[in-house]
Amino acid sequence: MCDDDPSLLAFPDLPDEAVIALHDLLERVTICFENRYFTQLRRIYYTPPSTYNPGQPPPACNPDQQILPFDDPPF
């Protein structure tokens, strides 16, 4: 988004401490959001390969990550 047209968002100069604090805040918010809405995000952004076996994780997945069903209700 920012790389497409840098004039869309004008970022002010910030001290190093403020940059780190904002980055940490945005990272925590993103992680909490992704954890809360993981199933819905996965349902939209991840399409299993045609040879997907629900009992086995796809090759590109982290083996420690739990595989959830695609038809899991959002709430």
C-alpha positions as CSV (number, residue, x, y, z in Angstrom):
1,M,0.0,0.0,0.0
2,C,2.6,2.6,1.0
3,D,4.9,1.5,-1.8
4,D,2.2,2.2,-4.4
5,D,1.9,5.9,-3.7
6,P,3.9,7.4,-0.8
7,S,1.9,10.6,-0.9
8,L,-1.1,8.8,0.4
9,L,0.3,8.6,3.9
10,A,2.5,11.4,5.2
11,F,4.6,10.1,8.1
12,P,6.2,12.6,10.4
13,D,9.7,12.3,11.6
14,L,9.7,10.5,15.0
15,P,12.3,9.8,17.6
16,D,13.6,6.2,17.7
17,E,11.8,5.4,20.9
18,A,8.4,6.5,19.4
19,V,9.1,4.4,16.3
20,I,9.8,1.3,18.4
21,A,6.8,1.9,20.7
22,L,4.4,2.4,17.7
23,H,5.9,-0.7,15.9
24,D,5.4,-2.8,19.1
25,L,1.8,-1.6,19.5
26,L,0.9,-2.3,15.9
27,E,2.5,-5.7,16.0
28,R,0.6,-6.6,19.2
29,V,-2.7,-5.4,17.8
30,T,-2.1,-7.4,14.5
31,I,-1.2,-10.5,16.5
32,C,-4.3,-10.2,18.7
33,F,-6.5,-9.6,15.6
34,E,-5.0,-12.6,13.7
35,N,-5.4,-14.9,16.8
36,R,-9.0,-13.8,17.3
37,Y,-10.1,-14.1,13.6
38,F,-7.7,-16.8,12.5
39,T,-10.3,-19.2,11.1
40,Q,-12.1,-16.5,9.1
41,L,-8.8,-15.1,7.7
42,R,-7.7,-18.6,6.8
43,R,-10.9,-19.4,5.1
44,I,-10.6,-16.4,2.8
45,Y,-6.8,-16.2,2.2
46,Y,-5.8,-19.9,2.1
47,T,-7.0,-22.2,-0.6
48,P,-5.9,-25.8,0.0
49,P,-4.1,-27.6,-2.9
50,S,-6.2,-30.0,-4.9
51,T,-4.2,-32.9,-3.3
52,Y,-4.9,-31.6,0.2
53,N,-5.3,-34.4,2.8
54,P,-7.1,-33.0,5.9
55,G,-5.2,-35.4,8.1
56,Q,-1.8,-34.1,7.1
57,P,-0.5,-30.5,7.1
58,P,0.2,-29.0,3.7
59,P,3.9,-29.0,2.9
60,A,4.4,-25.2,3.3
61,C,2.7,-25.2,6.8
62,N,4.5,-25.0,10.1
63,P,4.2,-28.5,11.5
64,D,3.5,-27.0,14.9
65,Q,0.5,-25.1,13.7
66,Q,-2.9,-26.7,14.3
67,I,-4.9,-27.5,11.1
68,L,-8.5,-26.3,11.5
69,P,-11.5,-27.2,9.3
70,F,-12.5,-24.7,6.7
71,D,-16.2,-25.0,7.6
72,D,-15.6,-24.0,11.2
73,P,-18.3,-21.4,12.2
74,P,-16.8,-17.9,12.9
75,F,-18.2,-17.8,16.5
